[in-house]
């Protein structure tokens, strides 16, 4: 599920990744230092069923796949 080298997520992109071993997806809300991104998990239809304690998380570089680009 790694993102190809040179392709980083942009604000507004929908990405998929693993969070605590569970398949997750979210909308990129900001990028930060060292290519990590802040993700809003509220786009998940089953967010309440996942047991995730927060609606936002940080995902590191190479740990996600872009599902839908905002560009």
Phi, psi and omega per residue, in radians:
X1 nan 0.253 -3.094
X2 -1.327 2.538 3.089
X3 -1.333 2.329 3.126
X4 -0.987 2.543 3.130
X5 -0.946 2.364 3.110
X6 1.556 -0.160 3.104
X7 -1.938 1.859 3.134
X8 -1.932 2.655 -3.131
X9 -1.234 2.588 3.088
X10 -1.927 2.794 3.075
X11 -0.993 2.282 -3.121
X12 1.709 -0.280 3.102
X13 -1.181 2.589 2.996
X14 -1.739 2.214 -3.099
X15 -2.167 2.776 3.019
X16 -2.050 2.638 -3.101
X17 -2.914 3.016 3.060
X18 -1.734 2.330 3.084
X19 -2.276 2.002 -3.076
X20 0.945 0.659 3.108
X21 1.390 0.062 -3.103
X22 -1.908 2.419 3.038
X23 -1.111 2.258 -3.118
X24 -2.350 2.808 2.983
X25 -2.485 2.745 -3.125
X26 -2.853 2.968 3.127
X27 -1.794 2.257 3.140
X28 -1.214 2.142 -3.124
X29 -1.861 -0.390 3.070
X30 -2.861 2.699 3.004
X31 -1.910 2.669 -3.094
X32 -2.326 -2.900 -3.076
X33 -1.155 2.704 3.072
X34 0.989 0.601 3.006
X35 1.128 0.250 3.010
X36 -1.393 2.684 -3.122
X37 -2.288 2.581 3.045
X38 -1.607 2.337 -3.043
X39 -2.195 2.344 3.055
X40 -1.608 2.029 -3.086
X41 -1.446 -0.095 -3.040
X42 -1.145 -0.166 3.078
X43 -1.335 -0.178 3.125
X44 -1.300 2.256 3.115
X45 -1.126 -0.575 -3.056
X46 -1.882 0.512 -3.062
X47 -0.965 -0.755 -3.117
X48 -1.124 -0.506 -3.117
X49 -1.386 -0.265 -3.060
X50 -1.348 -0.445 -3.074
X51 1.457 0.070 3.105
X52 -1.100 2.398 -3.077
X53 -1.484 -0.281 -3.063
X54 -2.241 2.753 3.102
X55 -1.675 -0.090 3.104
X56 -2.304 2.607 3.077
X57 -2.618 2.910 3.089
X58 -1.901 2.354 3.140
X59 -2.094 2.325 -3.110
X60 -1.413 2.883 -3.137
X61 -1.087 2.453 3.111
X62 1.353 0.062 -3.084
X63 -1.880 0.250 -3.090
X64 -2.530 2.893 3.069
X65 -2.232 2.304 3.119
X66 -1.339 2.091 3.115
X67 -1.564 -0.676 -3.095
X68 -2.547 2.102 -3.135
X69 -1.499 2.474 3.125
X70 -1.412 -0.168 -3.095
X71 -1.581 nan nan
